[in-house]
């Protein structure tokens, strides 16, 4: 996180989701730089 705060549980959930979707996030990051439309990423189950 760059700034702000989340409750510990929410922060842990965000980290879990990001870990599960690391490759998708990296691909979207590369698309955002170009810029290209981003691919939707599923929420945490």
PDB file with SEQRES, HELIX, SHEET and CRYST1 records, atoms N, CA, C and O in Angstrom:
SEQRES   1 A   45  UNK UNK UNK UNK UNK UNK UNK UNK UNK UNK UNK UNK UNK          
SEQRES   2 A   45  UNK UNK UNK UNK UNK UNK UNK UNK UNK UNK UNK UNK UNK          
SEQRES   3 A   45  UNK UNK UNK UNK UNK UNK UNK UNK UNK UNK UNK UNK UNK          
SEQRES   4 A   45  UNK UNK UNK UNK UNK UNK                                      
HELIX    1 AA1 UNK A    8  UNK A   20  1                                  13    
HELIX    2 AA2 UNK A   22  UNK A   34  1                                  13    
CRYST1    1.000    1.000    1.000  90.00  90.00  90.00 P 1           1          
ATOM      1  N   UNK A   1       0.838  -1.184   0.000  1.00  0.00           N  
ATOM      2  CA  UNK A   1       0.000   0.000   0.000  1.00  0.00           C  
ATOM      3  C   UNK A   1       0.878   1.240   0.000  1.00  0.00           C  
ATOM      4  O   UNK A   1       1.935   1.280   0.629  1.00  0.00           O  
ATOM      5  N   UNK A   2       0.425   2.217  -0.698  1.00  0.00           N  
ATOM      6  CA  UNK A   2       1.155   3.477  -0.750  1.00  0.00           C  
ATOM      7  C   UNK A   2       0.734   4.376   0.403  1.00  0.00           C  
ATOM      8  O   UNK A   2       1.564   5.045   1.020  1.00  0.00           O  
ATOM      9  N   UNK A   3      -0.558   4.384   0.685  1.00  0.00           N  
ATOM     10  CA  UNK A   3      -1.044   5.218   1.771  1.00  0.00           C  
ATOM     11  C   UNK A   3      -2.373   4.713   2.276  1.00  0.00           C  
ATOM     12  O   UNK A   3      -3.034   3.910   1.617  1.00  0.00           O  
ATOM     13  N   UNK A   4      -2.763   5.181   3.443  1.00  0.00           N  
ATOM     14  CA  UNK A   4      -4.024   4.778   4.025  1.00  0.00           C  
ATOM     15  C   UNK A   4      -3.887   3.535   4.887  1.00  0.00           C  
ATOM     16  O   UNK A   4      -2.799   2.979   5.038  1.00  0.00           O  
ATOM     17  N   UNK A   5      -5.006   3.113   5.448  1.00  0.00           N  
ATOM     18  CA  UNK A   5      -5.008   1.970   6.341  1.00  0.00           C  
ATOM     19  C   UNK A   5      -6.204   1.088   6.036  1.00  0.00           C  
ATOM     20  O   UNK A   5      -7.251   1.562   5.596  1.00  0.00           O  
ATOM     21  N   UNK A   6      -6.031  -0.193   6.275  1.00  0.00           N  
ATOM     22  CA  UNK A   6      -7.112  -1.159   6.213  1.00  0.00           C  
ATOM     23  C   UNK A   6      -7.112  -1.941   7.517  1.00  0.00           C  
ATOM     24  O   UNK A   6      -6.070  -2.090   8.155  1.00  0.00           O  
ATOM     25  N   UNK A   7      -8.275  -2.439   7.915  1.00  0.00           N  
ATOM     26  CA  UNK A   7      -8.265  -3.358   9.052  1.00  0.00           C  
ATOM     27  C   UNK A   7      -7.386  -4.567   8.717  1.00  0.00           C  
ATOM     28  O   UNK A   7      -7.234  -4.920   7.548  1.00  0.00           O  
ATOM     29  N   UNK A   8      -6.811  -5.199   9.742  1.00  0.00           N  
ATOM     30  CA  UNK A   8      -5.881  -6.308   9.526  1.00  0.00           C  
ATOM     31  C   UNK A   8      -6.489  -7.405   8.657  1.00  0.00           C  
ATOM     32  O   UNK A   8      -5.818  -7.926   7.766  1.00  0.00           O  
ATOM     33  N   UNK A   9      -7.743  -7.762   8.903  1.00  0.00           N  
ATOM     34  CA  UNK A   9      -8.391  -8.828   8.128  1.00  0.00           C  
ATOM     35  C   UNK A   9      -8.519  -8.432   6.658  1.00  0.00           C  
ATOM     36  O   UNK A   9      -8.242  -9.244   5.775  1.00  0.00           O  
ATOM     37  N   UNK A  10      -8.933  -7.207   6.390  1.00  0.00           N  
ATOM     38  CA  UNK A  10      -9.070  -6.744   5.004  1.00  0.00           C  
ATOM     39  C   UNK A  10      -7.704  -6.713   4.325  1.00  0.00           C  
ATOM     40  O   UNK A  10      -7.590  -7.098   3.161  1.00  0.00           O  
ATOM     41  N   UNK A  11      -6.689  -6.272   5.015  1.00  0.00           N  
ATOM     42  CA  UNK A  11      -5.339  -6.226   4.462  1.00  0.00           C  
ATOM     43  C   UNK A  11      -4.861  -7.628   4.099  1.00  0.00           C  
ATOM     44  O   UNK A  11      -4.273  -7.830   3.036  1.00  0.00           O  
ATOM     45  N   UNK A  12      -5.110  -8.589   4.972  1.00  0.00           N  
ATOM     46  CA  UNK A  12      -4.722  -9.979   4.711  1.00  0.00           C  
ATOM     47  C   UNK A  12      -5.465 -10.521   3.492  1.00  0.00           C  
ATOM     48  O   UNK A  12      -4.887 -11.252   2.688  1.00  0.00           O  
ATOM     49  N   UNK A  13      -6.732 -10.169   3.351  1.00  0.00           N  
ATOM     50  CA  UNK A  13      -7.521 -10.641   2.203  1.00  0.00           C  
ATOM     51  C   UNK A  13      -6.990 -10.058   0.902  1.00  0.00           C  
ATOM     52  O   UNK A  13      -6.925 -10.758  -0.108  1.00  0.00           O  
ATOM     53  N   UNK A  14      -6.609  -8.785   0.916  1.00  0.00           N  
ATOM     54  CA  UNK A  14      -6.050  -8.147  -0.278  1.00  0.00           C  
ATOM     55  C   UNK A  14      -4.744  -8.833  -0.669  1.00  0.00           C  
ATOM     56  O   UNK A  14      -4.516  -9.109  -1.847  1.00  0.00           O  
ATOM     57  N   UNK A  15      -3.898  -9.104   0.302  1.00  0.00           N  
ATOM     58  CA  UNK A  15      -2.635  -9.782   0.009  1.00  0.00           C  
ATOM     59  C   UNK A  15      -2.869 -11.185  -0.538  1.00  0.00           C  
ATOM     60  O   UNK A  15      -2.177 -11.613  -1.462  1.00  0.00           O  
ATOM     61  N   UNK A  16      -3.833 -11.902   0.020  1.00  0.00           N  
ATOM     62  CA  UNK A  16      -4.166 -13.242  -0.474  1.00  0.00           C  
ATOM     63  C   UNK A  16      -4.645 -13.173  -1.923  1.00  0.00           C  
ATOM     64  O   UNK A  16      -4.200 -13.949  -2.769  1.00  0.00           O  
ATOM     65  N   UNK A  17      -5.557 -12.235  -2.203  1.00  0.00           N  
ATOM     66  CA  UNK A  17      -6.093 -12.077  -3.558  1.00  0.00           C  
ATOM     67  C   UNK A  17      -4.969 -11.728  -4.534  1.00  0.00           C  
ATOM     68  O   UNK A  17      -4.893 -12.313  -5.614  1.00  0.00           O  
ATOM     69  N   UNK A  18      -4.107 -10.794  -4.177  1.00  0.00           N  
ATOM     70  CA  UNK A  18      -3.006 -10.394  -5.055  1.00  0.00           C  
ATOM     71  C   UNK A  18      -2.055 -11.553  -5.311  1.00  0.00           C  
ATOM     72  O   UNK A  18      -1.544 -11.706  -6.421  1.00  0.00           O  
ATOM     73  N   UNK A  19      -1.817 -12.363  -4.297  1.00  0.00           N  
ATOM     74  CA  UNK A  19      -0.954 -13.521  -4.459  1.00  0.00           C  
ATOM     75  C   UNK A  19      -1.560 -14.523  -5.436  1.00  0.00           C  
ATOM     76  O   UNK A  19      -0.855 -15.091  -6.272  1.00  0.00           O  
ATOM     77  N   UNK A  20      -2.857 -14.735  -5.328  1.00  0.00           N  
ATOM     78  CA  UNK A  20      -3.558 -15.680  -6.198  1.00  0.00           C  
ATOM     79  C   UNK A  20      -3.622 -15.194  -7.648  1.00  0.00           C  
ATOM     80  O   UNK A  20      -3.736 -16.005  -8.566  1.00  0.00           O  
ATOM     81  N   UNK A  21      -3.551 -13.892  -7.857  1.00  0.00           N  
ATOM     82  CA  UNK A  21      -3.736 -13.318  -9.187  1.00  0.00           C  
ATOM     83  C   UNK A  21      -2.513 -12.539  -9.671  1.00  0.00           C  
ATOM     84  O   UNK A  21      -2.633 -11.604 -10.463  1.00  0.00           O  
ATOM     85  N   UNK A  22      -1.344 -12.936  -9.188  1.00  0.00           N  
ATOM     86  CA  UNK A  22      -0.120 -12.204  -9.497  1.00  0.00           C  
ATOM     87  C   UNK A  22       0.114 -12.063 -11.008  1.00  0.00           C  
ATOM     88  O   UNK A  22       0.385 -10.965 -11.493  1.00  0.00           O  
ATOM     89  N   UNK A  23       0.012 -13.155 -11.741  1.00  0.00           N  
ATOM     90  CA  UNK A  23       0.262 -13.113 -13.187  1.00  0.00           C  
ATOM     91  C   UNK A  23      -0.739 -12.209 -13.902  1.00  0.00           C  
ATOM     92  O   UNK A  23      -0.362 -11.438 -14.785  1.00  0.00           O  
ATOM     93  N   UNK A  24      -2.011 -12.303 -13.522  1.00  0.00           N  
ATOM     94  CA  UNK A  24      -3.037 -11.456 -14.132  1.00  0.00           C  
ATOM     95  C   UNK A  24      -2.776  -9.978 -13.835  1.00  0.00           C  
ATOM     96  O   UNK A  24      -2.943  -9.119 -14.700  1.00  0.00           O  
ATOM     97  N   UNK A  25      -2.365  -9.699 -12.601  1.00  0.00           N  
ATOM     98  CA  UNK A  25      -2.061  -8.316 -12.230  1.00  0.00           C  
ATOM     99  C   UNK A  25      -0.882  -7.772 -13.028  1.00  0.00           C  
ATOM    100  O   UNK A  25      -0.906  -6.624 -13.472  1.00  0.00           O  
ATOM    101  N   UNK A  26       0.148  -8.593 -13.212  1.00  0.00           N  
ATOM    102  CA  UNK A  26       1.306  -8.159 -13.996  1.00  0.00           C  
ATOM    103  C   UNK A  26       0.927  -7.897 -15.454  1.00  0.00           C  
ATOM    104  O   UNK A  26       1.380  -6.919 -16.048  1.00  0.00           O  
ATOM    105  N   UNK A  27       0.098  -8.768 -16.028  1.00  0.00           N  
ATOM    106  CA  UNK A  27      -0.348  -8.563 -17.413  1.00  0.00           C  
ATOM    107  C   UNK A  27      -1.160  -7.285 -17.531  1.00  0.00           C  
ATOM    108  O   UNK A  27      -0.995  -6.536 -18.494  1.00  0.00           O  
ATOM    109  N   UNK A  28      -2.039  -7.022 -16.560  1.00  0.00           N  
ATOM    110  CA  UNK A  28      -2.820  -5.785 -16.595  1.00  0.00           C  
ATOM    111  C   UNK A  28      -1.924  -4.561 -16.413  1.00  0.00           C  
ATOM    112  O   UNK A  28      -2.178  -3.517 -17.013  1.00  0.00           O  
ATOM    113  N   UNK A  29      -0.884  -4.677 -15.597  1.00  0.00           N  
ATOM    114  CA  UNK A  29       0.062  -3.570 -15.413  1.00  0.00           C  
ATOM    115  C   UNK A  29       0.718  -3.223 -16.749  1.00  0.00           C  
ATOM    116  O   UNK A  29       0.834  -2.052 -17.111  1.00  0.00           O  
ATOM    117  N   UNK A  30       1.146  -4.262 -17.478  1.00  0.00           N  
ATOM    118  CA  UNK A  30       1.766  -4.044 -18.787  1.00  0.00           C  
ATOM    119  C   UNK A  30       0.783  -3.415 -19.766  1.00  0.00           C  
ATOM    120  O   UNK A  30       1.162  -2.550 -20.556  1.00  0.00           O  
ATOM    121  N   UNK A  31      -0.479  -3.843 -19.720  1.00  0.00           N  
ATOM    122  CA  UNK A  31      -1.506  -3.253 -20.588  1.00  0.00           C  
ATOM    123  C   UNK A  31      -1.750  -1.794 -20.227  1.00  0.00           C  
ATOM    124  O   UNK A  31      -1.943  -0.961 -21.113  1.00  0.00           O  
ATOM    125  N   UNK A  32      -1.744  -1.480 -18.958  1.00  0.00           N  
ATOM    126  CA  UNK A  32      -2.015  -0.113 -18.505  1.00  0.00           C  
ATOM    127  C   UNK A  32      -0.937   0.854 -18.976  1.00  0.00           C  
ATOM    128  O   UNK A  32      -1.219   2.024 -19.233  1.00  0.00           O  
ATOM    129  N   UNK A  33       0.283   0.373 -19.088  1.00  0.00           N  
ATOM    130  CA  UNK A  33       1.383   1.230 -19.522  1.00  0.00           C  
ATOM    131  C   UNK A  33       1.225   1.633 -20.980  1.00  0.00           C  
ATOM    132  O   UNK A  33       1.604   2.742 -21.355  1.00  0.00           O  
ATOM    133  N   UNK A  34       0.669   0.749 -21.816  1.00  0.00           N  
ATOM    134  CA  UNK A  34       0.617   0.963 -23.266  1.00  0.00           C  
ATOM    135  C   UNK A  34      -0.224   2.180 -23.669  1.00  0.00           C  
ATOM    136  O   UNK A  34       0.375   2.932 -24.438  1.00  0.00           O  
ATOM    137  N   UNK A  35      -1.354   2.522 -23.369  1.00  0.00           N  
ATOM    138  CA  UNK A  35      -2.419   1.867 -22.632  1.00  0.00           C  
ATOM    139  C   UNK A  35      -3.303   0.998 -23.524  1.00  0.00           C  
ATOM    140  O   UNK A  35      -3.543   1.315 -24.689  1.00  0.00           O  
ATOM    141  N   UNK A  36      -3.771  -0.087 -22.957  1.00  0.00           N  
ATOM    142  CA  UNK A  36      -4.733  -1.008 -23.564  1.00  0.00           C  
ATOM    143  C   UNK A  36      -5.817  -1.275 -22.529  1.00  0.00           C  
ATOM    144  O   UNK A  36      -5.616  -1.054 -21.335  1.00  0.00           O  
ATOM    145  N   UNK A  37      -6.979  -1.754 -23.000  1.00  0.00           N  
ATOM    146  CA  UNK A  37      -8.030  -2.126 -22.032  1.00  0.00           C  
ATOM    147  C   UNK A  37      -7.533  -3.244 -21.113  1.00  0.00           C  
ATOM    148  O   UNK A  37      -6.834  -4.158 -21.549  1.00  0.00           O  
ATOM    149  N   UNK A  38      -7.902  -3.154 -19.854  1.00  0.00           N  
ATOM    150  CA  UNK A  38      -7.484  -4.142 -18.877  1.00  0.00           C  
ATOM    151  C   UNK A  38      -8.442  -5.331 -18.871  1.00  0.00           C  
ATOM    152  O   UNK A  38      -9.613  -5.212 -19.232  1.00  0.00           O  
ATOM    153  N   UNK A  39      -7.918  -6.465 -18.457  1.00  0.00           N  
ATOM    154  CA  UNK A  39      -8.708  -7.685 -18.332  1.00  0.00           C  
ATOM    155  C   UNK A  39      -9.287  -7.733 -16.919  1.00  0.00           C  
ATOM    156  O   UNK A  39      -8.591  -7.444 -15.945  1.00  0.00           O  
ATOM    157  N   UNK A  40     -10.555  -8.097 -16.817  1.00  0.00           N  
ATOM    158  CA  UNK A  40     -11.185  -8.203 -15.503  1.00  0.00           C  
ATOM    159  C   UNK A  40     -10.563  -9.369 -14.741  1.00  0.00           C  
ATOM    160  O   UNK A  40     -10.283 -10.423 -15.314  1.00  0.00           O  
ATOM    161  N   UNK A  41     -10.351  -9.167 -13.452  1.00  0.00           N  
ATOM    162  CA  UNK A  41      -9.791 -10.201 -12.588  1.00  0.00           C  
ATOM    163  C   UNK A  41     -10.864 -10.573 -11.565  1.00  0.00           C  
ATOM    164  O   UNK A  41     -11.500  -9.706 -10.967  1.00  0.00           O  
ATOM    165  N   UNK A  42     -11.049 -11.883 -11.380  1.00  0.00           N  
ATOM    166  CA  UNK A  42     -12.092 -12.341 -10.466  1.00  0.00           C  
ATOM    167  C   UNK A  42     -11.803 -11.923  -9.032  1.00  0.00           C  
ATOM    168  O   UNK A  42     -10.646 -11.818  -8.625  1.00  0.00           O  
ATOM    169  N   UNK A  43     -12.866 -11.686  -8.270  1.00  0.00           N  
ATOM    170  CA  UNK A  43     -12.672 -11.325  -6.866  1.00  0.00           C  
ATOM    171  C   UNK A  43     -12.251 -12.527  -6.038  1.00  0.00           C  
ATOM    172  O   UNK A  43     -12.273 -13.663  -6.512  1.00  0.00           O  
ATOM    173  N   UNK A  44     -11.869 -12.263  -4.804  1.00  0.00           N  
ATOM    174  CA  UNK A  44     -11.478 -13.321  -3.865  1.00  0.00           C  
ATOM    175  C   UNK A  44     -12.693 -14.156  -3.558  1.00  0.00           C  
ATOM    176  O   UNK A  44     -13.768 -13.624  -3.279  1.00  0.00           O  
ATOM    177  N   UNK A  45     -12.531 -15.463  -3.607  1.00  0.00           N  
ATOM    178  CA  UNK A  45     -13.664 -16.359  -3.311  1.00  0.00           C  
ATOM    179  C   UNK A  45     -13.722 -16.689  -1.861  1.00  0.00           C  
ATOM    180  O   UNK A  45     -14.607 -17.429  -1.431  1.00  0.00           O  
TER     181      UNK A  45                                                      
END                                                                             
